[in-house]
Structure formats: C-alpha cells, structure tokens
Amino acid sequence: MAAPQPLSRFWEWGKNIVCVGRNYADHAREMRSALPREPLLFLKPSSAYAPDGAPALLPAYSRELHHELELGVVLGRRARAVPEAAAMDCVAGYALCLDMTARDVQAECKRQGLPWTLAKAFTASCPVSAFVPRDRVPDPHRLKLWLRVNGELRQEGDTSAMIFSIPYIISYISGIMTLEEGDLILTGTPKGVGPVQENDEMEAGIKGLVSMRCRVERARL
C-alpha cells in the first residue's frame, strides 16, 4: 500500500477546493449583494494552490485582481452526507487562504448570468499558509484574520461573524458532493476586499497561529 499523504502539505495532493461566498454579512453589504439563505458555493481547481512564498498570479485577461482573506478548513477524512453534529470529526486542521478574484471578470459574469469560473478558478488564485493542526485551534469560530498590502492593513475580521458555521458548511457541502481527505473548504471573507497590482507584496495571518506572504505577478502565457 502507498504511504499516506502528509496533511501538512495538503496543497500538493488534495483534490478539491470548495469555496463559500458571502459568508460574512459585512462583506455581502460591501458588495451590494443579498445575504444568502444557504451557503453559496463555487470551486477552484487544485492548480489554484500557491503555497506560502509562491506568487499569486494576475491572469492575462483581467485588469482588476482583488484579495479576499479567508479561513480554510482542511479535511482529514472522507465525508459524505455528514450530520452537522459529527462534522467537526472530519476536520484535520486549518490554513489561512486568499481567494484571489478577477473582479472585473466576475462583474461581467454576474451581468451575463454566467458562472464565476473565469473570475475565481485561474492558476495560483488560492495562496495558502502552512497547515495548522486542529489541536492548536480550540475554537475556529473565534479567530482574528488580517491582511496587509505593501505594509498597509487592508482586511481584518473575526470568524465569529460568519453567517454559516463550519459544521453547518461541512454538512451542507457533503450532502451535495463527497469530500475527500486533503480537500480544502474556504469559509468566506470579511469586509475590506480590494485591488492589488503587479509587484504588490501581501502578508496575511491568523492572530497567534500562522502568517504567510506572497507577491502579485502577471501570469505569462
């Protein structure tokens, strides 16, 4: 049998990145969007991963790349139709993540009623921090997130403000699609999203747990 893959490097082998949109009311308001009644889901491919220190890529077809700071939940086992009460048993740990978004492209997709794939699923659109084991996080709903661009504080948020809790999100997603060990769930962004330019330096963290850095670079075809 093959040796088990290390969860500490989930970005090298995890299959799925499932993202939750509009999970903070203040972000929904800043985007002039209605609050969701159920989690709003979209996907990124595994090629979206950019581990700590790797660049976030501005796609050639976009002129407006935005940062979205998020808590990521790393699955430690297969999950299919998991009850909410048992959902946290599926969690192996956490990571800080950036859902990089081609905002101009997303706006056009929304205008035409199209999926957000072009705006969300491009290469290196999901920078991630080092893995944080579950036992280091007593309560994932009481974490403070922050992001700076070129040293300027841009985003701050507290996971206590999430509309849908982590157990609810896991249960909801696993009732739709089977989640696998090593998969990542992005739990939404607080307010303060905004643009970054080529050569900008981003630094982000979960207070007291982990931080990460990445540079914005233009994708080369």
PyMOL commands that set and color helices and strands:
alter all, ss='L'
color gray80, all
select helices_A, chain A and resi 7-12+25-30+46-48+84-90+103-112+117-120+134-136+159-161+166-174
alter helices_A, ss='H'
color red, helices_A
select strands_A, chain A and resi 17-21+40-44+49-51+56-58+65-67+69-75+91-98+101-102+126-128+132-133+144-149+152-158+184-186+194-196+201-206+210-218
alter strands_A, ss='S'
color yellow, strands_A
deselect
rebuild
show_as cartoon
